[in-house]
């Protein structure tokens, strides 16, 4: 008879269980002390006979007993003990690296130089549970994200040299794009046929060929090379590492709203791919303390807008301008750190818009290598998002579809501008433009849901038909010019014959004439024939008309500049050369005259209304238009003086007067900015060289009739000297969009080499005139 016994107490149960586990069973008494381990890899003989193999090397036990050949197929397995040891060593090394990184970050944070923005306190947020939603992950506090950011800060600093996009700040590094950045690297890269640097090379060759030998018989080209081998200014010193930038610092809400108004008054007016109401409402709803629910891509877009609007602010003293440059660059670095466009993230429309604003901002900082690299990322992101396709856009609501269309055409405009200024092949060809033009309607009038939308019938043109749509059509023509006239900015071994070149230019010029005739009356071009007689105080034309006129003149000058290049290349060649007919034929003379007239009109417009900056485009566009026009006029002066022909343009001495007018226009536009000050330095040297050419190659009668008064304004030894421009700026400004340093070195060496002999010739020529 058995009785039920309840469960034992906890201690008794544990003790009895342990006793049963430790007590060996009767079946295990005869078992060996250690269980045989499985062999990871058996030899070929044991596998074929399906016998046990102990895996011993070089010969296993079975093969050793039976006398068989022991051969193993496959790699030798790594012992487990060694693998565990390597893992332990890697963990220890990681701890040491984290400790050193934390110490370095504390030392950097102690010296906070992050600019004038207001810092908002952020309280730590509770850790989110595992498996939380995306909204919970987006609500992480700013302090938590800042801690994570500071741990990786040394790997996400903006490269100082200008040739890297995201790189560390040491002297010699390799950035994430695989580009080596050396401490003494200052070149901005290759600048092709349509760039100013390439055009200046035509001028330089003409100057060397036209000057010939010195008066004492010395070889001019050899002496010029000797002078250019000596650096004209001290080697720029590299700045030290910057303090880390906190991407989660924001100015006050009032300040952000003010800067947003500035952005949409300038950039937003001419590139309407962002909704002002949407941006403003997001700022009003923004949690400035915790940044709860804020998308990283939207915060990147906000900082890019703040950087752009800060750089657009004009006026003030030199100290105020420098302070704005530093402040806008801090906003840009924050946007760069927050940019979600990385290898591990997929791009979205918001990230694409942020990259667009960042690229436009870099355009005004004259950082050539960084601008081109960021533009390349922008085009890649546009293709990845698919804003260029009809199929994807047609499935989206009307609002998002229109935003994508406008963003795509903004990328096209930027690609045309960068391809022209840098002289590099365009990344977006005209054949890739497959979608329709943007709608001529405000973004706020479009529904954001999937409801049906019908474009209202309008008799008058809307806001886009006044500036954005005409600009798109104009820059498409500019793309045709790059393709047909400049061979997609690829240097060709077989250039166009002059008859083919003239035919293509005439066809493209007809396209420009048709574009001009299709403009709305409210955006018609300024009256170019009477621009010098217009009253600035009673200016009756709008900013839209002024901007479109300057864009048109810049495209037209680029079209006809190719004929001037051919003419400069013919200087010093025998006259029997087959290509030496562009100046003798009326069509060639007419094209050079049209090119010079476009440049004169550009300089005149900017100089006359320069004091009213609200009528001009952004100051860096204005500076480029002036400098580009002045450089082309310098080429015409070289052609007239070295070839001794006026090619039906205005006299060379009068063209120098327009160069002086361009210098005055630069002073009005933004003389306190670094870019404009450097443009002025180059332009002063161009005026000096032009004066030497006119003094020594024109006849005494021409000097007396056309330019004697002006030529006396500049002393014979007028060499521009601006000491604060000989070193690079703290923002690592480059000058590739305008000229490179080698061009200025050539001008400086050429003027210094020919000035003294030519002055003696000038004294001999001017003596009869003074006696008369």
Beta strands, then each sheet from edge to edge (+ up, - down):
strand 1: 173-174
strand 2: 180-181
sheet 1: 1+ 2-
end
